[in-house]
């Protein structure tokens, strides 16, 4: 499949447009690099072709993007500082920031997307850490929860999947 066909079939341009509509700003060079990286991965997986070597400019772009993404994550604790969480109580105690402001930063869909990505990279170990964090959140609210894994197959029952969020 040539590059133009791949671009059309992958839908990457639509995803770039959707990201831009959400306020994500990527330079033309960043978009080109991300497209090249995604296409090389597609070629490796789907066509079993050896990926091309990155040029020095591409290595530099990769390094810059990783630094940008990391900086974005490193800034998130400053959100807590602005709200004064650890010092003055809850989100509602903030003088200038309101819960609706938090919702603009921590959109459930985006946060869960980050968690899904981390689960894909780190697997069970990360999932266990997420479950421990959820358990601790309930404990801080004065509630106990029990997380049971693998009970259905162990007991010979069909596995039922039920979303906690849909309750």
Beta strands, then each sheet from edge to edge (+ up, - down):
end
